[in-house]
Amino acid sequence: MFNLSLPLLLELFRRILVSALCGALIGLERDIHGRAAGLRTHTLVAIGSALFTINSVLISMPADTEQLVYSKDISRIAAQVVSGIGFLGAGTIIKTGFSVKGLTTAACLWFVAALGMACGIGLCLPAVLIALLGLLVIFSGKWLELKLHRLYPFQLLVEARSSARLEDVKGFLEQAYKLDIASLNLSVANTETATVYRATFFLDTSISLRQPDACLKLTQELLDRFPDLLTISYKCES
């Protein structure tokens, strides 16, 4: 049994409280955006990581010592936190069509685990400052991504014999593949044999759809569902 003095117990409890604060800061942002892993999950991950780290420190010291003297390898338990948090983060990732949801939440769980470990070894002030930096990245990152997508839009160009078919394609992209359409340009061209309706979809999408394999798969899906489409092409301005 460890013989810990009251000042040392208070210090350890302070580290746990700071880790809970750091986890709650990140978890609150996830809760605001309606993510499955929110305030409670992130706070518990941070507290648990801090506690595991403190346990590593306590196990490495003699039972009658009141100072945190690292006389043995204290990294073994803490190392399992790093690998173990990956399983929890993987459970938050969901792939729907070309959209992958939950990557930011998984990264946040990994992040708060690191914050908790920092608090566990006594780096409370750096952990709080880094937590605030993480919040800045989360809040500003989405805005910056959208700005970059506006600068380099990914375009899907579709031609059909009716405007109604183009509306069907729009609904299919939004519902089946969860793609965000930033804007849509429609035009009509009269040829000698028929009237051709053209639509240019400006998509706010991740880099995954900008890969050739993903474009081929989407093209096949569109042709299978709408075999009367005339042409399908892609363009990425840079």
C-alpha positions as CSV (number, residue, x, y, z in Angstrom):
1,M,0.0,0.0,0.0
2,F,1.3,3.5,-0.9
3,N,1.9,5.9,2.0
4,L,1.1,9.2,0.3
5,S,1.1,12.5,2.1
6,L,-1.8,14.9,1.9
7,P,0.1,17.4,-0.2
8,L,1.0,14.7,-2.7
9,L,-2.6,13.5,-2.8
10,L,-3.8,17.0,-3.5
11,E,-1.3,17.4,-6.3
12,L,-2.4,14.2,-7.9
13,F,-6.0,15.3,-7.6
14,R,-5.2,18.7,-9.2
15,R,-3.7,16.8,-12.2
16,I,-6.9,14.8,-12.5
17,L,-9.0,17.9,-12.4
18,V,-6.9,19.7,-15.0
19,S,-7.1,16.7,-17.3
20,A,-10.9,16.7,-16.9
21,L,-11.0,20.4,-17.8
22,C,-8.9,19.8,-20.9
23,G,-11.1,16.9,-22.0
24,A,-14.2,18.8,-21.3
25,L,-13.1,21.7,-23.5
26,I,-12.6,19.5,-26.5
27,G,-15.7,17.3,-25.8
28,L,-17.9,20.3,-25.5
29,E,-17.1,21.4,-29.0
30,R,-17.9,17.9,-30.2
31,D,-21.2,17.9,-28.3
32,I,-22.2,21.2,-29.9
33,H,-21.8,19.7,-33.3
34,G,-23.8,16.6,-32.3
35,R,-21.1,14.0,-32.4
36,A,-21.5,10.6,-30.8
37,A,-18.4,11.1,-28.7
38,G,-19.0,14.3,-26.8
39,L,-18.4,15.9,-23.5
40,R,-18.6,12.8,-21.3
41,T,-16.6,10.6,-23.5
42,H,-13.7,13.1,-24.0
43,T,-13.7,14.0,-20.3
44,L,-13.5,10.3,-19.3
45,V,-10.8,9.6,-21.8
46,A,-8.7,12.5,-20.5
47,I,-9.2,11.5,-16.8
48,G,-8.5,7.8,-17.6
49,S,-5.3,8.7,-19.4
50,A,-4.1,10.9,-16.6
51,L,-4.9,8.2,-14.0
52,F,-3.1,5.5,-16.0
53,T,-0.1,7.8,-16.2
54,I,-0.2,8.5,-12.5
55,N,-0.4,4.8,-11.8
56,S,2.7,4.3,-13.9
57,V,4.5,6.9,-11.9
58,L,3.3,5.4,-8.5
59,I,4.2,1.9,-9.5
60,S,7.7,2.9,-10.3
61,M,8.4,4.5,-6.9
62,P,9.0,2.8,-3.5
63,A,5.9,2.4,-1.4
64,D,7.1,4.8,1.3
65,T,8.3,7.6,-1.0
66,E,6.5,10.9,-1.1
67,Q,8.2,12.2,-4.2
68,L,7.6,11.1,-7.8
69,V,11.0,9.5,-8.3
70,Y,11.2,7.6,-11.6
71,S,13.3,4.6,-10.5
72,K,11.8,2.1,-13.1
73,D,10.4,2.2,-16.6
74,I,7.2,4.2,-16.3
75,S,6.3,4.1,-19.9
76,R,4.8,0.6,-20.1
77,I,1.2,1.4,-18.9
78,A,1.2,4.8,-20.6
79,A,2.2,3.2,-23.9
80,Q,-0.9,1.0,-23.8
81,V,-3.0,4.2,-23.6
82,V,-1.6,5.4,-26.9
83,S,-2.4,2.1,-28.6
84,G,-5.6,1.4,-26.8
85,I,-7.2,4.7,-27.6
86,G,-7.0,3.8,-31.3
87,F,-9.7,1.1,-30.8
88,L,-12.0,3.7,-29.2
89,G,-11.3,6.2,-32.0
90,A,-12.0,3.6,-34.7
91,G,-15.5,3.1,-33.4
92,T,-16.4,6.7,-34.2
93,I,-15.4,6.5,-37.9
94,I,-18.2,5.8,-40.4
95,K,-17.9,5.6,-44.1
96,T,-21.0,6.5,-46.2
97,G,-20.5,6.6,-50.0
98,F,-17.5,8.8,-50.6
99,S,-17.9,10.6,-47.3
100,V,-16.0,9.6,-44.2
101,K,-17.5,10.8,-40.9
102,G,-15.8,10.7,-37.5
103,L,-12.2,11.2,-38.3
104,T,-12.0,14.5,-36.5
105,T,-13.8,13.0,-33.4
106,A,-11.3,10.1,-33.5
107,A,-8.4,12.5,-33.6
108,C,-9.9,14.5,-30.7
109,L,-10.1,11.4,-28.6
110,W,-6.4,10.7,-29.4
111,F,-5.6,14.3,-28.6
112,V,-7.4,14.4,-25.2
113,A,-5.6,11.2,-24.3
114,A,-2.3,12.9,-24.9
115,L,-3.5,15.9,-22.8
116,G,-4.5,13.6,-20.0
117,M,-1.1,11.9,-20.0
118,A,0.6,15.3,-19.9
119,C,-1.5,16.3,-16.9
120,G,-0.6,12.9,-15.3
121,I,3.1,13.7,-15.3
122,G,2.5,17.2,-14.0
123,L,2.6,19.3,-17.2
124,C,-0.7,20.9,-16.4
125,L,-0.1,24.4,-17.8
126,P,1.3,23.2,-21.1
127,A,-1.7,20.8,-21.4
128,V,-4.2,23.7,-20.9
129,L,-2.4,25.8,-23.5
130,I,-2.3,23.0,-26.0
131,A,-6.0,22.2,-25.4
132,L,-6.8,25.9,-26.3
133,L,-4.6,25.5,-29.4
134,G,-6.5,22.4,-30.3
135,L,-9.8,24.2,-30.0
136,L,-8.5,26.9,-32.3
137,V,-7.6,24.3,-34.9
138,I,-11.0,22.7,-34.6
139,F,-13.0,25.9,-34.9
140,S,-10.9,27.5,-37.6
141,G,-10.0,24.4,-39.5
142,K,-13.4,23.8,-41.1
143,W,-13.6,27.4,-42.2
144,L,-10.2,27.2,-43.8
145,E,-11.1,23.9,-45.6
146,L,-14.2,25.5,-47.1
147,K,-12.2,28.5,-48.2
148,L,-9.6,26.2,-49.9
149,H,-12.4,24.2,-51.6
150,R,-13.9,27.4,-52.9
151,L,-10.5,28.4,-54.4
152,Y,-10.0,25.0,-56.0
153,P,-13.5,23.7,-56.7
154,F,-14.2,20.1,-57.8
155,Q,-16.6,20.1,-60.7
156,L,-18.9,17.4,-62.0
157,L,-20.3,18.0,-65.5
158,V,-23.4,16.1,-66.6
159,E,-25.4,16.2,-69.8
160,A,-28.9,14.9,-70.2
161,R,-31.9,15.2,-72.4
162,S,-34.1,16.7,-69.7
163,S,-33.7,19.1,-66.9
164,A,-35.7,16.8,-64.6
165,R,-33.0,14.1,-65.0
166,L,-30.4,16.6,-63.8
167,E,-32.5,17.3,-60.7
168,D,-32.5,13.5,-60.2
169,V,-28.7,13.4,-60.3
170,K,-28.6,16.3,-57.8
171,G,-30.8,14.4,-55.4
172,F,-28.8,11.3,-55.8
173,L,-25.5,13.1,-55.0
174,E,-26.9,14.7,-51.9
175,Q,-28.8,11.7,-50.5
176,A,-26.9,8.6,-51.6
177,Y,-23.4,10.0,-51.4
178,K,-23.8,12.8,-48.9
179,L,-22.0,15.3,-51.1
180,D,-22.4,19.0,-50.4
181,I,-23.2,21.0,-53.6
182,A,-21.8,24.5,-53.2
183,S,-23.4,25.8,-56.4
184,L,-25.0,24.5,-59.6
185,N,-24.9,26.0,-63.1
186,L,-27.5,25.0,-65.7
187,S,-27.4,25.6,-69.4
188,V,-29.3,24.5,-72.5
189,A,-27.8,23.8,-75.9
190,N,-29.8,23.2,-79.0
191,T,-28.3,20.8,-81.5
192,E,-29.6,19.7,-84.9
193,T,-31.2,16.6,-83.5
194,A,-32.1,17.4,-79.9
195,T,-31.9,19.8,-76.9
196,V,-29.1,19.0,-74.5
197,Y,-29.3,20.1,-70.8
198,R,-25.9,20.6,-69.1
199,A,-25.3,20.9,-65.4
200,T,-22.1,21.8,-63.6
201,F,-22.0,20.7,-60.0
202,F,-19.5,22.6,-57.8
203,L,-18.8,20.1,-55.0
204,D,-17.5,20.8,-51.5
205,T,-15.9,17.5,-51.0
206,S,-12.8,16.0,-49.5
207,I,-9.7,14.9,-51.5
208,S,-11.0,11.3,-51.6
209,L,-13.4,12.1,-54.5
210,R,-10.6,13.8,-56.4
211,Q,-8.9,10.4,-57.0
212,P,-9.3,8.6,-60.3
213,D,-10.7,5.4,-58.8
214,A,-13.4,7.3,-56.9
215,C,-14.4,9.2,-60.0
216,L,-14.7,6.0,-62.0
217,K,-16.8,4.5,-59.3
218,L,-19.1,7.5,-59.1
219,T,-19.4,7.5,-62.9
220,Q,-20.5,3.8,-62.9
221,E,-23.0,4.4,-60.2
222,L,-24.5,7.3,-62.1
223,L,-24.7,5.4,-65.4
224,D,-26.3,2.3,-63.6
225,R,-28.9,4.5,-62.0
226,F,-29.5,6.9,-64.9
227,P,-28.5,5.1,-68.2
228,D,-30.0,7.9,-70.3
229,L,-27.3,10.4,-69.3
230,L,-25.3,11.6,-72.3
231,T,-21.9,12.5,-70.8
232,I,-20.2,12.6,-67.4
233,S,-16.9,14.4,-66.9
234,Y,-14.9,16.0,-64.1
235,K,-12.8,19.1,-63.7
236,C,-10.7,20.4,-60.8
237,E,-9.4,24.0,-61.1
238,S,-6.1,24.8,-59.7
